[in-house]
Each structure stands twice: as structure tokens, then as C-alpha cells.
């Protein structure tokens, strides 16, 4: 769309067409707010951003009791989202935490911490030993590994969710504008200027452009303190005879040398174009040498050593893995405390950033909270843990 066709003002302007921006737009649509312009520099949920892909996890298995409660609220909102969509957006097949148990918390928590919180909050789970894990699933746990299986967890079909939000926003009359770069924000957060000089005044402005949020907010002195991590994931074909046995899993291991030890995987939820079953698996760390402060400095090519580590884990620790058929780098925006930023920065300006690869499972809560902020309200639940003023992210 040419900027000549864009309005000079809108009730709400959203910067970013990924998970956060689109879930905010859909929530605004449900609230009857139709005068919304969403600006995306590339394409909606494009392959170089964090919202790309067909699956994300949802769970309540957290070591942090606050995140556990927020995940429970997000799952309640996911059920409402599926009613709005008129289709199933999640697949419940359970989630296995397994691996080494030690006191230190990782970016995904820990097995002892998750068990403690689930006991406190009455979340059902099964405790498994290594023999039980290897009997039940095509995994090869070491003899000292332990596991927790949360039966009510599963996968969000993120590709379906993105399509649902786009449809809802467009049906409400929102303008979702692709290939439209924002040059800068007004000093008071009350509008944006596009690269071609066109200005849009905003009653409320929502910044939700992932790792690029810092660049938008830095001139205003409002950029949160975040790092950008290049995170590797891939699809692997698997033995069709085992296709219905793969769990959704997360493996906890201590860091050893350049191996961060944290790996995850999904069950078979899709097939190659030739009909071969495949699983998605990834690494949940980035070497310090690849972490950057400048978003445009992040590597976009899968580092050979990380690919080697992921291959080694999959081929040695998971039965029936045949061939890696797709390899992707996704940008994670990370705060030092591995928590999000979702907050009002000024009377007209709100922000979501620091998604850390975990945000999609909280998507309905993120969208609802941003929509409430853009409507002059406060979020429905206490989100103080995501404040932009906390020490971990305040510049």
C-alpha cells in the first residue's frame, strides 16, 4: 500500500506484524475498536522474525510461580481464542521435562523447581525415571535422568493462530500494511513518521516489533536493556514406525564446554512435501560470542557448530531420526532475567519486547493486555514482573 493511501491519523497505531502486534490487533477488534493501522517493515510474521513457524509450546510447568499463574491465565484465554476462531488452535499431547536435576535455574527453569511449583499449585504431572522414559518414548535418557510429564500441555499451531488474527483484524476494518518502514516515533509517542516522510498521528501507539523495538525507542531514551540471541531450530524426518510415539520434550543438561545443554523437540505435527513425517527440534541457548546488542548485527546464517551440536543430540539421543531437512535461525530478544517487557512507557505509548522465545504461549494474554493499555485501561492481571522499570531492563 502506498503511503498516500494511508490515513494521517488513527485511534491506534501498532508497529510490528508478528505475534504481539497481531494479537493486539485481534484483541482490539474484539473490543470494537476499528480505527487501527498496523505497520510491518517486511511481511506479517515473516521468516526472519520470531513469530515464524508452524508450532510453539504451551504449558504451565514453570519453576517460577508467577509465570505459572500467568500461563494458567493465558491458557484460559487460549480457550476463548479457539471459540472466536471456530477451530482448534492447540493440540494437547503433553510435555516431558527430562534430564539432569540440579538446583540452578536455566532460562526454561529446572526439573526440581517445576515439580515444586506444580505441587504448590495443584497442576497434574507424572514423575518418571530413566527406564520409564525410554520405555514410553523413543528417547535415550542417561541412567540418572529424571522426568516430569505434564499431560495438559501441548503445541500451539502458530501458523493457524497468525492466520486467525489477520482475518479477525481485517474483518474489523484494520489496515495491516506490509513493506512499510517506520523512520521514527514522535517525541511524545503520539505518532510515527514513515521512511517516505508520511506522518500518522496516533491516539495510542503500540510498539511490538521484536528485536527492532530498541531501535525505535532509543532516540526517545526509552529502549529497554535487551540482548539479541540467534536461536537455532530445525526439522528432521523420522522413522514412520515411530511417528506416533514422539513426545513434546525439553531436555535439561548442565553446560559443558560450548554445549549449552538445553534442547527441545515436538512430536510429529507435519510432513515433508513428499509425505515423510518430521519433528521440529532446537537449541535453547546462544553462545555469548553470538549475542549482540544491535539487532542488525545478529547472524542470520545457522552457525556450523550449533548445527553440529543439534545434529549430534538428535541422532544420538532420539531414536529413529533420519535427516535434517530444514534449518532456521530465529531472533530471540532477551532480558537478563529472561522475562518480557509489557508496559506503558508514556500516556500514549505502550511496548511489548523481550519475548525470549517463550512469548507465543502467552500470546492471548499479551494481546489482551496491550489492547487494554491502548484503550486506556490496565491489564486484567498483575504484570509487574514485566515492568519496563525493573532493574533487569532499565537502561
C-alpha beads as a LAMMPS data file, in Angstrom:
LAMMPS data file: protein, C-alpha beads

395 atoms
394 bonds

1 atom types
1 bond types

-500.0 500.0 xlo xhi
-500.0 500.0 ylo yhi
-500.0 500.0 zlo zhi

Masses

1 110.0

Atoms # bond

1 1 1 0.000 0.000 0.000
2 1 1 1.328 3.429 -0.907
3 1 1 1.644 5.833 1.997
4 1 1 -0.604 8.177 0.012
5 1 1 -3.429 5.746 0.769
6 1 1 -2.647 5.724 4.489
7 1 1 -4.521 7.984 6.890
8 1 1 -2.910 10.916 8.616
9 1 1 -4.258 9.772 11.952
10 1 1 -5.644 6.654 13.643
11 1 1 -7.048 5.732 17.011
12 1 1 -4.344 3.080 17.463
13 1 1 -1.125 2.542 15.518
14 1 1 0.737 -0.735 16.009
15 1 1 4.355 -1.157 14.898
16 1 1 5.121 -4.799 14.156
17 1 1 3.200 -7.579 12.441
18 1 1 4.311 -10.565 14.468
19 1 1 2.727 -12.377 17.378
20 1 1 2.416 -9.382 19.702
21 1 1 1.206 -6.846 17.138
22 1 1 -1.336 -9.175 15.547
23 1 1 -2.667 -10.497 18.859
24 1 1 -3.081 -6.892 19.995
25 1 1 -4.954 -6.046 16.779
26 1 1 -7.264 -9.048 17.214
27 1 1 -7.960 -8.076 20.824
28 1 1 -8.724 -4.504 19.764
29 1 1 -11.102 -5.867 17.121
30 1 1 -12.972 -7.858 19.765
31 1 1 -13.280 -4.672 21.824
32 1 1 -14.965 -2.931 18.870
33 1 1 -12.008 -0.681 18.050
34 1 1 -11.844 -0.457 14.260
35 1 1 -9.626 2.586 13.566
36 1 1 -6.330 0.675 13.741
37 1 1 -3.279 0.811 11.476
38 1 1 -0.644 -1.900 11.832
39 1 1 2.712 -1.218 10.153
40 1 1 5.104 -4.057 9.262
41 1 1 8.514 -3.384 7.693
42 1 1 8.560 -6.710 5.827
43 1 1 5.665 -9.180 5.726
44 1 1 3.402 -10.381 8.502
45 1 1 5.154 -12.984 10.703
46 1 1 7.975 -13.241 8.161
47 1 1 10.676 -15.908 8.204
48 1 1 13.404 -13.690 9.692
49 1 1 11.372 -12.737 12.749
50 1 1 10.434 -14.529 15.951
51 1 1 6.837 -15.441 15.061
52 1 1 7.666 -17.562 12.025
53 1 1 6.892 -21.296 12.033
54 1 1 4.083 -23.758 12.494
55 1 1 4.330 -24.667 16.188
56 1 1 5.055 -23.297 19.644
57 1 1 4.701 -24.919 23.070
58 1 1 2.086 -24.171 25.686
59 1 1 2.446 -25.359 29.261
60 1 1 2.035 -24.488 32.912
61 1 1 5.201 -26.327 34.008
62 1 1 7.288 -23.432 35.306
63 1 1 9.780 -23.067 38.154
64 1 1 8.531 -19.513 38.712
65 1 1 5.125 -19.482 40.454
66 1 1 4.277 -16.093 38.919
67 1 1 4.886 -17.322 35.373
68 1 1 2.948 -20.473 36.185
69 1 1 -0.096 -18.426 37.187
70 1 1 0.248 -16.200 34.104
71 1 1 0.474 -19.320 31.927
72 1 1 -2.760 -20.565 33.505
73 1 1 -4.448 -17.260 32.617
74 1 1 -3.032 -17.451 29.091
75 1 1 -4.437 -20.963 28.678
76 1 1 -7.847 -19.716 29.781
77 1 1 -7.628 -17.043 27.104
78 1 1 -6.458 -19.619 24.541
79 1 1 -9.720 -21.486 25.111
80 1 1 -11.633 -18.273 24.410
81 1 1 -9.455 -17.653 21.339
82 1 1 -10.439 -21.025 19.922
83 1 1 -14.108 -20.124 20.360
84 1 1 -13.546 -16.881 18.425
85 1 1 -11.640 -18.769 15.732
86 1 1 -14.200 -21.547 15.470
87 1 1 -11.396 -24.093 15.240
88 1 1 -8.800 -25.863 17.328
89 1 1 -5.631 -23.785 17.602
90 1 1 -3.754 -26.077 20.008
91 1 1 -3.001 -29.767 20.228
92 1 1 -2.878 -31.266 23.702
93 1 1 -0.465 -34.181 23.848
94 1 1 1.535 -33.433 26.996
95 1 1 5.066 -32.183 27.615
96 1 1 8.040 -34.057 29.047
97 1 1 10.681 -32.228 31.052
98 1 1 13.589 -34.639 31.430
99 1 1 17.307 -34.661 32.082
100 1 1 19.634 -33.729 34.895
101 1 1 18.221 -32.311 38.121
102 1 1 20.258 -29.615 39.818
103 1 1 19.439 -26.510 41.841
104 1 1 20.456 -23.850 39.311
105 1 1 17.650 -22.420 37.198
106 1 1 18.066 -22.257 33.402
107 1 1 16.239 -19.955 31.002
108 1 1 13.467 -22.601 30.927
109 1 1 13.501 -23.268 34.677
110 1 1 14.513 -26.619 36.144
111 1 1 13.029 -30.024 36.869
112 1 1 13.138 -29.660 40.706
113 1 1 11.769 -26.115 40.517
114 1 1 8.927 -27.079 38.190
115 1 1 7.953 -30.007 40.402
116 1 1 7.886 -27.767 43.469
117 1 1 5.659 -25.159 41.794
118 1 1 3.273 -27.724 40.310
119 1 1 2.900 -29.342 43.724
120 1 1 2.133 -25.930 45.253
121 1 1 -0.422 -25.027 42.577
122 1 1 -2.018 -28.446 42.141
123 1 1 -1.034 -28.915 38.495
124 1 1 -1.173 -32.598 37.491
125 1 1 2.020 -34.331 36.370
126 1 1 3.705 -37.716 36.307
127 1 1 7.183 -38.262 37.750
128 1 1 9.238 -40.629 35.585
129 1 1 12.638 -42.288 35.893
130 1 1 15.002 -43.019 33.015
131 1 1 13.669 -46.529 32.411
132 1 1 10.083 -45.300 32.311
133 1 1 11.031 -42.518 29.882
134 1 1 12.845 -44.851 27.466
135 1 1 10.043 -47.425 27.617
136 1 1 7.332 -44.890 26.884
137 1 1 9.083 -42.677 24.330
138 1 1 11.736 -43.126 21.602
139 1 1 14.283 -41.230 23.700
140 1 1 17.612 -42.401 25.135
141 1 1 17.899 -40.815 28.588
142 1 1 21.027 -41.375 30.667
143 1 1 20.517 -43.626 33.687
144 1 1 20.487 -40.740 36.180
145 1 1 17.941 -38.661 34.239
146 1 1 14.550 -37.947 35.774
147 1 1 11.413 -36.601 34.166
148 1 1 8.138 -34.765 34.701
149 1 1 5.268 -35.215 32.257
150 1 1 2.541 -32.545 32.186
151 1 1 -0.429 -34.170 30.385
152 1 1 -2.370 -30.925 29.832
153 1 1 0.445 -29.214 27.873
154 1 1 0.927 -29.317 24.120
155 1 1 1.571 -27.330 20.973
156 1 1 0.087 -24.087 19.687
157 1 1 -0.453 -24.217 15.928
158 1 1 1.126 -20.811 15.499
159 1 1 0.599 -20.718 11.733
160 1 1 -3.154 -21.173 12.220
161 1 1 -3.173 -18.587 15.008
162 1 1 -1.452 -15.959 12.854
163 1 1 -3.960 -16.549 10.045
164 1 1 -6.854 -16.264 12.527
165 1 1 -5.606 -12.944 13.937
166 1 1 -5.040 -11.498 10.450
167 1 1 -8.544 -12.494 9.403
168 1 1 -10.098 -11.043 12.565
169 1 1 -8.241 -7.735 12.262
170 1 1 -9.050 -7.283 8.582
171 1 1 -12.689 -8.211 9.132
172 1 1 -12.821 -5.399 11.721
173 1 1 -11.536 -2.935 9.128
174 1 1 -7.963 -2.643 10.414
175 1 1 -5.311 -1.660 7.903
176 1 1 -2.464 -4.208 8.044
177 1 1 0.278 -2.597 5.963
178 1 1 3.277 -4.638 4.850
179 1 1 6.614 -3.344 3.477
180 1 1 6.126 -0.141 5.418
181 1 1 9.123 1.008 7.444
182 1 1 8.815 3.455 10.314
183 1 1 11.620 6.038 10.387
184 1 1 10.958 7.431 13.847
185 1 1 8.453 7.994 16.611
186 1 1 7.155 11.334 17.826
187 1 1 8.887 12.535 20.965
188 1 1 5.688 12.096 22.976
189 1 1 4.891 8.715 21.424
190 1 1 1.850 10.222 19.767
191 1 1 2.630 9.299 16.191
192 1 1 5.056 7.871 13.649
193 1 1 6.881 9.120 10.597
194 1 1 7.414 6.651 7.776
195 1 1 10.569 6.432 5.685
196 1 1 8.944 8.430 2.890
197 1 1 8.046 11.218 5.307
198 1 1 4.341 10.405 5.712
199 1 1 3.178 11.065 9.271
200 1 1 0.422 9.241 11.144
201 1 1 -0.797 10.737 14.406
202 1 1 -1.872 8.098 16.914
203 1 1 -4.296 8.346 19.766
204 1 1 -2.334 5.393 21.149
205 1 1 0.870 3.829 19.838
206 1 1 1.889 0.202 20.465
207 1 1 5.489 -0.787 19.745
208 1 1 5.686 -4.548 19.182
209 1 1 8.422 -5.028 16.605
210 1 1 10.505 -7.616 18.407
211 1 1 14.267 -7.197 18.327
212 1 1 13.852 -3.914 16.427
213 1 1 11.921 -2.265 19.283
214 1 1 15.170 -0.983 20.804
215 1 1 15.991 0.904 17.596
216 1 1 12.552 2.530 17.593
217 1 1 12.741 3.584 21.239
218 1 1 16.416 4.523 21.619
219 1 1 16.001 8.106 20.276
220 1 1 13.347 8.676 22.957
221 1 1 15.595 7.316 25.705
222 1 1 13.078 4.522 26.355
223 1 1 14.823 1.458 24.947
224 1 1 14.876 -1.468 27.397
225 1 1 18.182 -3.196 28.087
226 1 1 18.000 -6.343 25.943
227 1 1 20.287 -8.675 24.008
228 1 1 19.545 -10.390 20.709
229 1 1 20.247 -14.131 20.598
230 1 1 20.283 -16.105 17.338
231 1 1 18.415 -19.337 18.165
232 1 1 18.691 -22.454 16.027
233 1 1 15.883 -24.882 15.221
234 1 1 15.347 -27.435 12.501
235 1 1 13.038 -30.102 11.110
236 1 1 14.161 -33.738 10.989
237 1 1 12.475 -36.622 9.223
238 1 1 11.857 -39.662 11.414
239 1 1 11.063 -43.364 11.133
240 1 1 7.365 -43.666 10.206
241 1 1 7.094 -46.696 12.522
242 1 1 7.834 -44.406 15.494
243 1 1 5.911 -41.356 14.248
244 1 1 3.092 -41.579 16.793
245 1 1 5.415 -42.113 19.785
246 1 1 7.477 -38.922 19.807
247 1 1 6.620 -36.640 22.721
248 1 1 6.924 -32.930 23.102
249 1 1 10.018 -32.626 25.259
250 1 1 12.595 -30.405 26.841
251 1 1 15.951 -31.836 27.902
252 1 1 17.866 -30.202 30.772
253 1 1 21.626 -30.773 30.918
254 1 1 24.394 -28.758 32.518
255 1 1 26.563 -26.629 30.273
256 1 1 29.681 -28.480 29.168
257 1 1 32.238 -26.527 27.166
258 1 1 30.455 -24.874 24.244
259 1 1 27.428 -27.169 24.616
260 1 1 24.753 -25.234 26.496
261 1 1 22.929 -28.491 27.228
262 1 1 19.354 -27.304 26.686
263 1 1 17.425 -28.931 23.814
264 1 1 13.747 -29.249 22.925
265 1 1 11.546 -31.046 20.443
266 1 1 7.992 -31.571 19.230
267 1 1 6.020 -34.632 18.186
268 1 1 5.238 -35.293 14.536
269 1 1 2.855 -32.480 13.628
270 1 1 3.634 -32.144 9.928
271 1 1 5.192 -33.920 6.970
272 1 1 7.577 -33.047 4.174
273 1 1 6.200 -32.322 0.711
274 1 1 6.952 -35.968 -0.066
275 1 1 4.851 -37.184 2.877
276 1 1 7.675 -38.097 5.270
277 1 1 6.904 -37.490 8.974
278 1 1 9.076 -34.858 10.608
279 1 1 9.720 -33.408 14.039
280 1 1 10.843 -29.921 14.999
281 1 1 13.782 -29.657 17.412
282 1 1 16.024 -26.856 18.579
283 1 1 18.705 -25.484 20.861
284 1 1 17.667 -23.221 23.711
285 1 1 20.809 -21.194 24.186
286 1 1 23.127 -18.961 22.181
287 1 1 26.896 -18.767 22.740
288 1 1 27.966 -15.493 24.304
289 1 1 30.015 -14.627 21.236
290 1 1 26.838 -14.612 19.108
291 1 1 24.754 -12.430 21.436
292 1 1 24.553 -8.823 20.268
293 1 1 23.038 -5.542 21.389
294 1 1 22.462 -4.259 17.852
295 1 1 19.613 -6.174 16.149
296 1 1 21.012 -5.780 12.651
297 1 1 24.340 -7.277 13.788
298 1 1 22.819 -10.697 14.538
299 1 1 23.964 -13.573 12.370
300 1 1 21.225 -14.800 10.056
301 1 1 23.012 -17.947 8.884
302 1 1 22.919 -21.090 11.066
303 1 1 26.372 -21.364 12.731
304 1 1 28.048 -24.641 11.759
305 1 1 28.987 -25.522 15.332
306 1 1 25.430 -25.107 16.609
307 1 1 24.099 -27.215 13.744
308 1 1 26.671 -29.877 14.648
309 1 1 25.594 -29.839 18.307
310 1 1 21.904 -30.108 17.424
311 1 1 22.561 -32.917 14.950
312 1 1 24.686 -34.761 17.495
313 1 1 21.980 -34.577 20.132
314 1 1 19.154 -35.607 17.819
315 1 1 20.957 -38.504 16.148
316 1 1 22.408 -39.850 19.415
317 1 1 19.662 -39.182 21.952
318 1 1 16.432 -39.657 19.949
319 1 1 15.539 -42.890 18.182
320 1 1 14.505 -43.005 14.527
321 1 1 15.857 -39.606 13.456
322 1 1 16.784 -39.793 9.775
323 1 1 17.641 -36.477 8.106
324 1 1 17.683 -32.752 8.828
325 1 1 15.517 -31.168 6.118
326 1 1 15.175 -27.513 7.205
327 1 1 17.411 -25.310 9.345
328 1 1 16.329 -21.910 10.670
329 1 1 17.752 -19.104 12.807
330 1 1 15.164 -17.118 14.775
331 1 1 15.980 -13.931 16.697
332 1 1 15.254 -14.002 20.430
333 1 1 15.088 -10.690 22.276
334 1 1 16.368 -11.459 25.773
335 1 1 16.337 -9.613 29.072
336 1 1 18.928 -10.688 31.638
337 1 1 16.145 -12.116 33.833
338 1 1 14.554 -13.892 30.824
339 1 1 11.266 -12.071 31.360
340 1 1 9.243 -9.950 28.962
341 1 1 8.667 -6.215 28.838
342 1 1 4.964 -5.345 28.604
343 1 1 4.196 -1.931 29.964
344 1 1 3.025 1.595 29.306
345 1 1 6.006 3.875 28.619
346 1 1 4.028 7.109 28.432
347 1 1 0.469 8.447 28.183
348 1 1 0.223 7.429 24.523
349 1 1 2.891 4.723 24.219
350 1 1 2.941 1.020 25.151
351 1 1 5.540 -1.658 24.500
352 1 1 5.961 -5.387 24.215
353 1 1 9.549 -6.646 23.828
354 1 1 11.948 -9.225 25.192
355 1 1 9.896 -12.209 24.048
356 1 1 12.816 -14.604 24.750
357 1 1 11.319 -17.357 22.616
358 1 1 8.655 -18.044 25.224
359 1 1 6.142 -15.356 24.352
360 1 1 3.865 -17.205 21.930
361 1 1 2.422 -19.416 24.668
362 1 1 1.328 -16.205 26.418
363 1 1 0.034 -14.611 23.197
364 1 1 -3.656 -14.117 24.120
365 1 1 -2.630 -12.537 27.424
366 1 1 -0.077 -10.305 25.687
367 1 1 -2.600 -9.198 23.071
368 1 1 -5.351 -8.588 25.608
369 1 1 -3.007 -6.613 27.876
370 1 1 -1.691 -4.423 25.047
371 1 1 -5.252 -3.794 23.839
372 1 1 -6.293 -2.773 27.343
373 1 1 -3.351 -0.375 27.597
374 1 1 -4.244 1.089 24.191
375 1 1 -7.817 1.503 25.427
376 1 1 -6.722 3.482 28.471
377 1 1 -7.196 0.583 30.877
378 1 1 -4.865 -1.508 32.999
379 1 1 -4.197 -5.185 32.233
380 1 1 -6.625 -7.630 33.814
381 1 1 -3.859 -9.365 35.774
382 1 1 -0.785 -8.163 37.645
383 1 1 2.040 -7.848 35.115
384 1 1 4.521 -6.078 37.383
385 1 1 7.049 -8.838 36.640
386 1 1 7.115 -7.474 33.063
387 1 1 7.615 -3.820 34.053
388 1 1 9.970 -1.716 31.943
389 1 1 11.241 -0.118 35.155
390 1 1 12.632 -3.275 36.741
391 1 1 16.388 -3.397 37.180
392 1 1 16.997 -6.124 34.597
393 1 1 15.843 -3.952 31.676
394 1 1 16.008 -0.320 32.824
395 1 1 18.796 1.452 30.944

Bonds

1 1 1 2
2 1 2 3
3 1 3 4
4 1 4 5
5 1 5 6
6 1 6 7
7 1 7 8
8 1 8 9
9 1 9 10
10 1 10 11
11 1 11 12
12 1 12 13
13 1 13 14
14 1 14 15
15 1 15 16
16 1 16 17
17 1 17 18
18 1 18 19
19 1 19 20
20 1 20 21
21 1 21 22
22 1 22 23
23 1 23 24
24 1 24 25
25 1 25 26
26 1 26 27
27 1 27 28
28 1 28 29
29 1 29 30
30 1 30 31
31 1 31 32
32 1 32 33
33 1 33 34
34 1 34 35
35 1 35 36
36 1 36 37
37 1 37 38
38 1 38 39
39 1 39 40
40 1 40 41
41 1 41 42
42 1 42 43
43 1 43 44
44 1 44 45
45 1 45 46
46 1 46 47
47 1 47 48
48 1 48 49
49 1 49 50
50 1 50 51
51 1 51 52
52 1 52 53
53 1 53 54
54 1 54 55
55 1 55 56
56 1 56 57
57 1 57 58
58 1 58 59
59 1 59 60
60 1 60 61
61 1 61 62
62 1 62 63
63 1 63 64
64 1 64 65
65 1 65 66
66 1 66 67
67 1 67 68
68 1 68 69
69 1 69 70
70 1 70 71
71 1 71 72
72 1 72 73
73 1 73 74
74 1 74 75
75 1 75 76
76 1 76 77
77 1 77 78
78 1 78 79
79 1 79 80
80 1 80 81
81 1 81 82
82 1 82 83
83 1 83 84
84 1 84 85
85 1 85 86
86 1 86 87
87 1 87 88
88 1 88 89
89 1 89 90
90 1 90 91
91 1 91 92
92 1 92 93
93 1 93 94
94 1 94 95
95 1 95 96
96 1 96 97
97 1 97 98
98 1 98 99
99 1 99 100
100 1 100 101
101 1 101 102
102 1 102 103
103 1 103 104
104 1 104 105
105 1 105 106
106 1 106 107
107 1 107 108
108 1 108 109
109 1 109 110
110 1 110 111
111 1 111 112
112 1 112 113
113 1 113 114
114 1 114 115
115 1 115 116
116 1 116 117
117 1 117 118
118 1 118 119
119 1 119 120
120 1 120 121
121 1 121 122
122 1 122 123
123 1 123 124
124 1 124 125
125 1 125 126
126 1 126 127
127 1 127 128
128 1 128 129
129 1 129 130
130 1 130 131
131 1 131 132
132 1 132 133
133 1 133 134
134 1 134 135
135 1 135 136
136 1 136 137
137 1 137 138
138 1 138 139
139 1 139 140
140 1 140 141
141 1 141 142
142 1 142 143
143 1 143 144
144 1 144 145
145 1 145 146
146 1 146 147
147 1 147 148
148 1 148 149
149 1 149 150
150 1 150 151
151 1 151 152
152 1 152 153
153 1 153 154
154 1 154 155
155 1 155 156
156 1 156 157
157 1 157 158
158 1 158 159
159 1 159 160
160 1 160 161
161 1 161 162
162 1 162 163
163 1 163 164
164 1 164 165
165 1 165 166
166 1 166 167
167 1 167 168
168 1 168 169
169 1 169 170
170 1 170 171
171 1 171 172
172 1 172 173
173 1 173 174
174 1 174 175
175 1 175 176
176 1 176 177
177 1 177 178
178 1 178 179
179 1 179 180
180 1 180 181
181 1 181 182
182 1 182 183
183 1 183 184
184 1 184 185
185 1 185 186
186 1 186 187
187 1 187 188
188 1 188 189
189 1 189 190
190 1 190 191
191 1 191 192
192 1 192 193
193 1 193 194
194 1 194 195
195 1 195 196
196 1 196 197
197 1 197 198
198 1 198 199
199 1 199 200
200 1 200 201
201 1 201 202
202 1 202 203
203 1 203 204
204 1 204 205
205 1 205 206
206 1 206 207
207 1 207 208
208 1 208 209
209 1 209 210
210 1 210 211
211 1 211 212
212 1 212 213
213 1 213 214
214 1 214 215
215 1 215 216
216 1 216 217
217 1 217 218
218 1 218 219
219 1 219 220
220 1 220 221
221 1 221 222
222 1 222 223
223 1 223 224
224 1 224 225
225 1 225 226
226 1 226 227
227 1 227 228
228 1 228 229
229 1 229 230
230 1 230 231
231 1 231 232
232 1 232 233
233 1 233 234
234 1 234 235
235 1 235 236
236 1 236 237
237 1 237 238
238 1 238 239
239 1 239 240
240 1 240 241
241 1 241 242
242 1 242 243
243 1 243 244
244 1 244 245
245 1 245 246
246 1 246 247
247 1 247 248
248 1 248 249
249 1 249 250
250 1 250 251
251 1 251 252
252 1 252 253
253 1 253 254
254 1 254 255
255 1 255 256
256 1 256 257
257 1 257 258
258 1 258 259
259 1 259 260
260 1 260 261
261 1 261 262
262 1 262 263
263 1 263 264
264 1 264 265
265 1 265 266
266 1 266 267
267 1 267 268
268 1 268 269
269 1 269 270
270 1 270 271
271 1 271 272
272 1 272 273
273 1 273 274
274 1 274 275
275 1 275 276
276 1 276 277
277 1 277 278
278 1 278 279
279 1 279 280
280 1 280 281
281 1 281 282
282 1 282 283
283 1 283 284
284 1 284 285
285 1 285 286
286 1 286 287
287 1 287 288
288 1 288 289
289 1 289 290
290 1 290 291
291 1 291 292
292 1 292 293
293 1 293 294
294 1 294 295
295 1 295 296
296 1 296 297
297 1 297 298
298 1 298 299
299 1 299 300
300 1 300 301
301 1 301 302
302 1 302 303
303 1 303 304
304 1 304 305
305 1 305 306
306 1 306 307
307 1 307 308
308 1 308 309
309 1 309 310
310 1 310 311
311 1 311 312
312 1 312 313
313 1 313 314
314 1 314 315
315 1 315 316
316 1 316 317
317 1 317 318
318 1 318 319
319 1 319 320
320 1 320 321
321 1 321 322
322 1 322 323
323 1 323 324
324 1 324 325
325 1 325 326
326 1 326 327
327 1 327 328
328 1 328 329
329 1 329 330
330 1 330 331
331 1 331 332
332 1 332 333
333 1 333 334
334 1 334 335
335 1 335 336
336 1 336 337
337 1 337 338
338 1 338 339
339 1 339 340
340 1 340 341
341 1 341 342
342 1 342 343
343 1 343 344
344 1 344 345
345 1 345 346
346 1 346 347
347 1 347 348
348 1 348 349
349 1 349 350
350 1 350 351
351 1 351 352
352 1 352 353
353 1 353 354
354 1 354 355
355 1 355 356
356 1 356 357
357 1 357 358
358 1 358 359
359 1 359 360
360 1 360 361
361 1 361 362
362 1 362 363
363 1 363 364
364 1 364 365
365 1 365 366
366 1 366 367
367 1 367 368
368 1 368 369
369 1 369 370
370 1 370 371
371 1 371 372
372 1 372 373
373 1 373 374
374 1 374 375
375 1 375 376
376 1 376 377
377 1 377 378
378 1 378 379
379 1 379 380
380 1 380 381
381 1 381 382
382 1 382 383
383 1 383 384
384 1 384 385
385 1 385 386
386 1 386 387
387 1 387 388
388 1 388 389
389 1 389 390
390 1 390 391
391 1 391 392
392 1 392 393
393 1 393 394
394 1 394 395
